Amino acid sequence: MENIFTHELSRYSTVIVGNGETPQGEIPMLFLQHARFIVCCDGALEKLLKIGMKPDVVIGDCDSVSKERQQQFKDIIIKDQNEEYNDLQKALKYCQRQQLGPVAILGASGLRDDHQLANLSILNMYAEHMDLIMVSNYGLFSFISEDTTFASTPGQEVSVFSFDGQALFSFSGLQYPVHNRRFAQLWEGSLNKALDERFTVKINGGKGLVFREFCF
């Protein structure tokens, strides 16, 4: 399984950890272990420490960080009390300012379904200007704006999403091929499967979001 995501592990050396489900499992932990720089949303600090990892930066309003932890990490805490943005956006803006791309986001899913959907929408917006992926405990989301070939394993679950309904998609190497199709609804490109060791998603005139499951 590690071989499928070797490209992503080597490319996405900056990691943001959000306050969703605690990263666990082989692939999420490999992203943390390979990271050269970890940006932690303040609500995720205790979760990160419990799995044996330490951040390089902690960012947020810090209301959920104990006084002891604030003292312990005072040199790397960035307090941002702007209520217009959530902590994930604050972390993304920090990475933009510091030019810390490409960026893998962990802990942005799970626990609250509404947060997960909102976070995917946020990441789709930021992906216009940043090289981003989102890693859950079950799979990996890649944002694309050009024809892309992905490594896969036969039978691996794959979904393709269009947030704006504008892009034309073509699939090859998947169980259900598509040719120059526009998805008017979010679900229309979902629940597909890889046939072999790679598949290609061609896209024209917009953006796409590709999900590949971790095959356990």
C-alpha positions as a Markdown table, in Angstrom:
| # | Residue | x | y | z |
|---|---|---|---|---|
| 1 | Met | 0.0 | 0.0 | 0.0 |
| 2 | Glu | 2.8 | 2.4 | 0.7 |
| 3 | Asn | 4.0 | 2.1 | -2.9 |
| 4 | Ile | 0.8 | 3.5 | -4.2 |
| 5 | Phe | 1.2 | 6.7 | -2.3 |
| 6 | Thr | 5.0 | 7.1 | -2.6 |
| 7 | His | 4.6 | 10.1 | -4.8 |
| 8 | Glu | 2.4 | 11.9 | -2.3 |
| 9 | Leu | 4.5 | 11.0 | 0.7 |
| 10 | Ser | 7.6 | 12.5 | -0.9 |
| 11 | Arg | 5.9 | 15.5 | -2.3 |
| 12 | Tyr | 3.7 | 16.7 | 0.5 |
| 13 | Ser | 6.3 | 17.4 | 3.2 |
| 14 | Thr | 4.2 | 20.1 | 5.0 |
| 15 | Val | 1.3 | 18.7 | 7.0 |
| 16 | Ile | -1.6 | 20.5 | 8.7 |
| 17 | Val | -3.3 | 18.6 | 11.5 |
| 18 | Gly | -7.0 | 19.6 | 12.1 |
| 19 | Asn | -9.2 | 19.0 | 15.0 |
| 20 | Gly | -11.2 | 16.1 | 13.5 |
| 21 | Glu | -10.6 | 12.4 | 13.8 |
| 22 | Thr | -7.2 | 11.7 | 15.2 |
| 23 | Pro | -4.8 | 10.5 | 12.5 |
| 24 | Gln | -4.3 | 6.7 | 12.7 |
| 25 | Gly | -3.4 | 3.8 | 10.5 |
| 26 | Glu | -0.4 | 3.2 | 8.3 |
| 27 | Ile | -0.7 | 5.9 | 5.7 |
| 28 | Pro | -1.7 | 8.9 | 7.8 |
| 29 | Met | 1.1 | 8.1 | 10.3 |
| 30 | Leu | 3.6 | 7.8 | 7.4 |
| 31 | Phe | 2.6 | 11.4 | 6.3 |
| 32 | Leu | 3.3 | 12.6 | 9.8 |
| 33 | Gln | 6.6 | 10.7 | 10.0 |
| 34 | His | 7.7 | 12.0 | 6.6 |
| 35 | Ala | 6.7 | 15.6 | 7.3 |
| 36 | Arg | 9.4 | 18.2 | 7.4 |
| 37 | Phe | 7.0 | 20.8 | 9.0 |
| 38 | Ile | 3.8 | 20.2 | 11.0 |
| 39 | Val | 1.2 | 23.0 | 11.5 |
| 40 | Cys | -1.2 | 22.1 | 14.2 |
| 41 | Cys | -4.7 | 23.7 | 14.7 |
| 42 | Asp | -4.9 | 24.5 | 18.3 |
| 43 | Gly | -7.7 | 22.1 | 19.1 |
| 44 | Ala | -5.7 | 19.2 | 17.7 |
| 45 | Leu | -2.6 | 19.8 | 19.9 |
| 46 | Glu | -3.4 | 17.1 | 22.5 |
| 47 | Lys | -4.4 | 14.6 | 19.8 |
| 48 | Leu | -1.1 | 15.1 | 18.1 |
| 49 | Leu | 0.9 | 14.8 | 21.3 |
| 50 | Lys | -0.9 | 11.6 | 22.2 |
| 51 | Ile | 0.2 | 9.8 | 19.1 |
| 52 | Gly | 3.8 | 10.8 | 19.8 |
| 53 | Met | 4.2 | 13.7 | 17.4 |
| 54 | Lys | 5.1 | 17.3 | 18.0 |
| 55 | Pro | 4.2 | 20.4 | 15.9 |
| 56 | Asp | 6.4 | 23.0 | 14.5 |
| 57 | Val | 3.6 | 25.6 | 14.8 |
| 58 | Val | 0.3 | 25.8 | 16.7 |
| 59 | Ile | -2.2 | 28.2 | 15.3 |
| 60 | Gly | -5.7 | 29.3 | 16.4 |
| 61 | Asp | -7.4 | 31.4 | 19.1 |
| 62 | Cys | -6.0 | 28.9 | 21.7 |
| 63 | Asp | -9.2 | 28.9 | 23.8 |
| 64 | Ser | -9.0 | 25.1 | 23.8 |
| 65 | Val | -5.3 | 25.0 | 24.8 |
| 66 | Ser | -4.5 | 24.6 | 28.5 |
| 67 | Lys | -2.4 | 27.3 | 30.2 |
| 68 | Glu | 0.2 | 24.6 | 30.8 |
| 69 | Arg | 0.4 | 23.8 | 27.1 |
| 70 | Gln | 0.4 | 27.5 | 26.2 |
| 71 | Gln | 3.4 | 27.9 | 28.4 |
| 72 | Gln | 5.1 | 24.7 | 27.1 |
| 73 | Phe | 4.7 | 25.7 | 23.4 |
| 74 | Lys | 4.8 | 29.5 | 23.8 |
| 75 | Asp | 7.6 | 29.8 | 21.3 |
| 76 | Ile | 5.6 | 28.2 | 18.5 |
| 77 | Ile | 2.1 | 29.3 | 19.2 |
| 78 | Ile | 0.5 | 31.8 | 16.8 |
| 79 | Lys | -2.6 | 33.3 | 18.3 |
| 80 | Asp | -5.2 | 34.3 | 15.6 |
| 81 | Gln | -8.5 | 35.4 | 16.9 |
| 82 | Asn | -10.0 | 36.4 | 13.6 |
| 83 | Glu | -13.6 | 35.0 | 13.7 |
| 84 | Glu | -14.0 | 35.2 | 10.0 |
| 85 | Tyr | -12.0 | 32.0 | 9.4 |
| 86 | Asn | -11.9 | 28.7 | 11.1 |
| 87 | Asp | -8.6 | 27.2 | 12.4 |
| 88 | Leu | -8.1 | 25.2 | 9.2 |
| 89 | Gln | -8.2 | 28.3 | 7.1 |
| 90 | Lys | -5.9 | 30.1 | 9.5 |
| 91 | Ala | -3.4 | 27.2 | 9.1 |
| 92 | Leu | -3.7 | 27.4 | 5.3 |
| 93 | Lys | -3.2 | 31.1 | 5.3 |
| 94 | Tyr | -0.1 | 30.7 | 7.4 |
| 95 | Cys | 1.3 | 28.1 | 5.0 |
| 96 | Gln | 0.6 | 30.5 | 2.1 |
| 97 | Arg | 2.4 | 33.4 | 3.8 |
| 98 | Gln | 5.4 | 31.2 | 4.6 |
| 99 | Gln | 5.3 | 29.4 | 1.2 |
| 100 | Leu | 5.2 | 26.0 | 2.9 |
| 101 | Gly | 3.7 | 24.1 | 0.0 |
| 102 | Pro | 2.7 | 21.5 | -1.1 |
| 103 | Val | 0.5 | 20.7 | 1.9 |
| 104 | Ala | -1.2 | 17.6 | 3.1 |
| 105 | Ile | -4.1 | 18.1 | 5.5 |
| 106 | Leu | -4.9 | 15.4 | 8.2 |
| 107 | Gly | -7.5 | 15.5 | 10.8 |
| 108 | Ala | -10.0 | 17.5 | 8.7 |
| 109 | Ser | -12.6 | 14.7 | 8.6 |
| 110 | Gly | -14.6 | 12.6 | 11.1 |
| 111 | Leu | -16.4 | 13.5 | 14.3 |
| 112 | Arg | -18.7 | 16.1 | 12.7 |
| 113 | Asp | -20.1 | 15.5 | 9.2 |
| 114 | Asp | -20.9 | 19.2 | 8.7 |
| 115 | His | -17.3 | 20.1 | 9.5 |
| 116 | Gln | -16.0 | 17.5 | 7.0 |
| 117 | Leu | -18.2 | 18.8 | 4.2 |
| 118 | Ala | -17.3 | 22.4 | 5.0 |
| 119 | Asn | -13.6 | 21.6 | 5.1 |
| 120 | Leu | -13.7 | 19.9 | 1.7 |
| 121 | Ser | -15.4 | 23.0 | 0.3 |
| 122 | Ile | -12.7 | 25.2 | 1.9 |
| 123 | Leu | -9.9 | 23.0 | 0.5 |
| 124 | Asn | -11.5 | 23.1 | -2.9 |
| 125 | Met | -11.3 | 26.9 | -2.8 |
| 126 | Tyr | -7.7 | 27.1 | -1.6 |
| 127 | Ala | -6.6 | 24.4 | -4.1 |
| 128 | Glu | -6.9 | 27.2 | -6.8 |
| 129 | His | -3.7 | 28.7 | -5.4 |
| 130 | Met | -2.1 | 25.9 | -3.4 |
| 131 | Asp | -1.0 | 22.3 | -4.1 |
| 132 | Leu | -3.2 | 20.4 | -1.6 |
| 133 | Ile | -4.3 | 16.9 | -0.7 |
| 134 | Met | -6.5 | 15.8 | 2.2 |
| 135 | Val | -5.7 | 12.5 | 4.0 |
| 136 | Ser | -8.4 | 10.9 | 6.1 |
| 137 | Asn | -8.1 | 7.6 | 8.0 |
| 138 | Tyr | -9.7 | 5.8 | 5.1 |
| 139 | Gly | -8.4 | 7.4 | 2.0 |
| 140 | Leu | -6.8 | 10.3 | 0.2 |
| 141 | Phe | -8.5 | 13.3 | -1.6 |
| 142 | Ser | -6.5 | 14.9 | -4.5 |
| 143 | Phe | -7.6 | 18.2 | -6.1 |
| 144 | Ile | -6.9 | 18.3 | -9.9 |
| 145 | Ser | -7.3 | 20.9 | -12.7 |
| 146 | Glu | -5.5 | 18.9 | -15.4 |
| 147 | Asp | -5.3 | 15.4 | -16.8 |
| 148 | Thr | -3.9 | 13.2 | -14.0 |
| 149 | Thr | -2.8 | 9.5 | -13.8 |
| 150 | Phe | -3.0 | 7.9 | -10.4 |
| 151 | Ala | -1.4 | 4.8 | -9.0 |
| 152 | Ser | -3.9 | 2.3 | -7.8 |
| 153 | Thr | -4.6 | -1.4 | -7.0 |
| 154 | Pro | -7.2 | -3.5 | -8.7 |
| 155 | Gly | -10.5 | -3.2 | -6.9 |
| 156 | Gln | -9.6 | 0.0 | -5.1 |
| 157 | Glu | -12.6 | 2.3 | -4.4 |
| 158 | Val | -12.4 | 5.5 | -6.4 |
| 159 | Ser | -14.7 | 8.5 | -6.6 |
| 160 | Val | -14.5 | 11.7 | -8.6 |
| 161 | Phe | -16.4 | 14.9 | -7.6 |
| 162 | Ser | -17.1 | 18.2 | -9.3 |
| 163 | Phe | -18.0 | 21.1 | -7.0 |
| 164 | Asp | -19.1 | 23.6 | -9.6 |
| 165 | Gly | -20.5 | 21.2 | -12.3 |
| 166 | Gln | -18.5 | 23.0 | -15.0 |
| 167 | Ala | -15.7 | 20.6 | -15.8 |
| 168 | Leu | -15.9 | 17.9 | -18.5 |
| 169 | Phe | -14.5 | 14.5 | -17.2 |
| 170 | Ser | -13.2 | 11.4 | -18.9 |
| 171 | Phe | -12.1 | 8.3 | -17.0 |
| 172 | Ser | -10.0 | 5.4 | -18.2 |
| 173 | Gly | -8.8 | 2.4 | -16.1 |
| 174 | Leu | -11.9 | 2.5 | -13.9 |
| 175 | Gln | -14.8 | 0.0 | -13.8 |
| 176 | Tyr | -17.3 | 2.5 | -15.1 |
| 177 | Pro | -15.6 | 4.6 | -17.8 |
| 178 | Val | -16.8 | 8.1 | -18.6 |
| 179 | His | -16.2 | 10.2 | -21.8 |
| 180 | Asn | -16.6 | 14.0 | -21.8 |
| 181 | Arg | -19.3 | 14.1 | -19.1 |
| 182 | Arg | -20.3 | 17.0 | -17.0 |
| 183 | Phe | -21.5 | 16.2 | -13.4 |
| 184 | Ala | -24.4 | 18.3 | -12.4 |
| 185 | Gln | -24.7 | 16.6 | -9.0 |
| 186 | Leu | -21.9 | 16.0 | -6.5 |
| 187 | Trp | -22.6 | 12.2 | -6.4 |
| 188 | Glu | -22.5 | 11.5 | -10.1 |
| 189 | Gly | -18.8 | 10.5 | -10.4 |
| 190 | Ser | -18.7 | 8.5 | -7.1 |
| 191 | Leu | -18.5 | 4.8 | -6.3 |
| 192 | Asn | -16.2 | 3.6 | -9.0 |
| 193 | Lys | -13.3 | 1.1 | -8.8 |
| 194 | Ala | -9.8 | 0.8 | -10.2 |
| 195 | Leu | -9.2 | -2.0 | -12.7 |
| 196 | Asp | -5.4 | -2.1 | -12.6 |
| 197 | Glu | -2.3 | -0.4 | -11.2 |
| 198 | Arg | -3.2 | 3.0 | -12.6 |
| 199 | Phe | -6.1 | 5.0 | -13.8 |
| 200 | Thr | -6.5 | 8.4 | -15.5 |
| 201 | Val | -8.9 | 11.2 | -15.0 |
| 202 | Lys | -9.0 | 13.7 | -17.8 |
| 203 | Ile | -10.5 | 17.1 | -17.1 |
| 204 | Asn | -11.4 | 20.1 | -19.3 |
| 205 | Gly | -12.6 | 23.5 | -18.1 |
| 206 | Gly | -12.7 | 23.2 | -14.3 |
| 207 | Lys | -11.5 | 21.4 | -11.2 |
| 208 | Gly | -12.1 | 18.0 | -9.8 |
| 209 | Leu | -11.6 | 16.1 | -6.5 |
| 210 | Val | -10.5 | 12.5 | -6.7 |
| 211 | Phe | -10.8 | 10.1 | -3.7 |
| 212 | Arg | -8.8 | 6.9 | -3.5 |
| 213 | Glu | -9.4 | 4.5 | -0.5 |
| 214 | Phe | -6.7 | 2.9 | 1.6 |
| 215 | Cys | -7.1 | -0.8 | 0.8 |
| 216 | Phe | -6.9 | -2.6 | 4.2 |
